Amino acid sequence: MCRNIKILFNFDPPVTDDEIRAASLQFVRKITGFNKPSQANEAAFLAAIDEVATSSSRLLHSLATNAPPKNREEEAAKAKARSAERFGA
């Protein structure tokens, strides 16, 4: 999985449209290999981001769980600790 795409489900506060769009942008960048598309491909690139964001939003809002929502700050701290252990920084 692309390391830049974050898990967005079951957080308190809930995921925002900006977070979904950012993850969609990272996904489209990953599968196309473009960080920034050429002018000829820009319309298709932006349309793909919109479609992925729409589908992702629909999915995230339709999922259900019995688990309590995760705290964003706690999860970020855990990720930072894992990174420090992995990379020694």
Secondary structure, 3 states (H helix, E strand, C coil): CCCCCCCCCCEECCCCHHHHHHHHHHHHHHHHCCCCCCHHHHHHHHHHHHHHHHHHHHHHHHCCCCCCCEEHHHHHHHHHHHHHHHHCC
